[in-house]
């Protein structure tokens, strides 16, 4: 009986980071139903953000990083970004129109990056660069400001997102192999 329990714990630990990523994906869909409930949205939103940090931390500490886990995390990140974008558009209403050219440019450049990766590496990929992490953090905190009508946060978010997307393009164009965890254009 004891070996069964220990075996079960080891299996859970082996997949814990991926389970956290999957739970984030599920919670992101729930967020859409909470757009008019600021406090509930904020609580669930912060849980999703915490889980994004937690899954990578657990994977590294338990030595359970995998290509599947990195792709699952990237997929969850894309869904998180889509959720944030829809939330921002919903809350800003017509005020979003001034930011749409930036958002569209970033979206197109990210799609180009995915297309380059698919063509070059035969795999859709979003890199975990420091620039992408910084822009991800800024995107993450943006709704916290927007809930209180502080649109100034969007300028640094958009600048960081453009720079990190351009950096990712440069990395894809100059790299001979895919490295999802490449920190920047300056470090291999």
N, C-alpha and C positions, 0 to 999 in steps of 0.2 A: 504494500500500500504506500509506504514512504517513497519508494522509487517511482511510483506512478505520479505522486504529487510533485516530486522534484523534476521528473521528466516534463510534466505539464508546465511547471514554472519556467523551465529552460526554453520550451517551445514558445511560450508567451513572450519571454524576454527577447528571444531571437526576432520576433516580429512586432515588438512593441512600438518601435518608431514608425513602422508602416501602418499599424493600427491607429496611431495618433494622427497620421496624415489622412487616413481614410475618414476618421471621425471629423476632422476639419472640413473635409469635402462635404459631408452630410450637414454639418452645422452651417456652412455657407448658404446652402439652399434654404435653411430655416430663416436666415437673416432677411431674406426678401419679404417675408411676412411681417417683419418687425420695423419696417421703415418709418411708420408713423408712431412708434413706441420707443422714444429716444433712450430711455433708461434700459429697457430690455435689450434693445439693439446694442447699446454700448457694452453691456455686460457680456453678451454672447460674442460680440466683436472682439473684445479683449481676450476672451477665452480662445478664440480662433488665432489671434496674434500670438498668444503665449504658446499655443500648440505648435505653431510654425517654428518657434525657437526650440521648443522642447524636443521635437522629433529628431532634429539634427544632433542636438546635444546627446540624446540617448543613443542614437546610432553610433556616434563617435566613442562614447564611453563604454559601450558594450561591444564595440568592434563588430557591429552588424551592418555597416554601410554596404550598400549594394547599388548596382546600376539601376535596378528596378526601383529601389527606395529613392534614389536621386531623381528619377523620372517621375515617380509618384509625387514627390515633394514639389517638383517643378510644375506638374499638372495642378496640384492644389494651389500653388502660388498664382498660376494663371487665373484659376477660378476666383481666388481671393481678389486679384486685381480687377477682374470683371465685376465682382460684387461691389467693390469700392467705387468703381467708375459709375455703375448704375445708381448707387446710393448718392454719389456726389451730383450726378445729373438730376436726380429726383429732388434733392434738397435745394439745389441752386435754381432750378427752373430756367427762366430765360437768361439769367446772368451767366449761364454756362457758354453761351454762344461766343463770347470773346475768347474763350479758351479752346474752342473746338479745333482751330487749325493746328495748335500744338498737339492736342490729343490725337488727332488724325495722323499727323506726321509720325508721332511715336508709334502708333498702332501699325502703320504701314512699314516703318523701319523694323519693328519687331517681327512682322510677318516675313519681310525680306530675310531677316536673320534666320528664321526657322527654315525658309526655303533654301538658303545657302547651306545650312547644316544638313538638311535632307539630301540635297544634291551631292555635297562633298563627303559626308560621313554616313549617308544612308540611315540617318536617325534624326528625328526632330529633337532639338536641344535648346534649352535656355541655360546659359552659363551662370554659375554662382560667383560672379566677380564681386569685388568690394563695391564697385560702382552700382551694380544691380542690387546689392544688399542695402546700400545707402538709399538709393531711390525707392526700394521696397519699403524701407523704414519710413521715409518721408510720405510715401503713398499711404502707409498704414496709419500715420498720425493725422493725416489730412482730415478724415471724417470727424475726428475728435474736435477739431477747430470749427469745422463746417456746421456741426450741430449747434454751435453758438454764433453762427454767421460771421466767421472770420476768414474771408476768402484770400487774404494775403498769403496764406500757406501754400496756395497753388503755384505761385511763381517759383519758389525753390524746388518744389516737387517736379514741375515740368522741366526745369533746367537740368536737374539731376537725371531725370528719366531720358532726356535727349542725349546727354553726355554718355550715360551708361549704355544706351542702345548703339550709339556710334562706336563706342569702345568694343562692344560685342561684335559688331560688324567687322571691325578691324581685326579682331582676334580670329574670327572665322576665316577671313580672307588670307591671313598670314600663317595660320597653323596647319601643320600637316596631319595632325590627328586630333580627335575630339577629346577635350579635357573639361568635363563639366564643372570641375572645382578649381579651374584656373583663377587665381585671385585678381589679376589685372593684366593689362598689356605689357606691363613692366616686369612681371614675375611669371615664371613658367612653373 
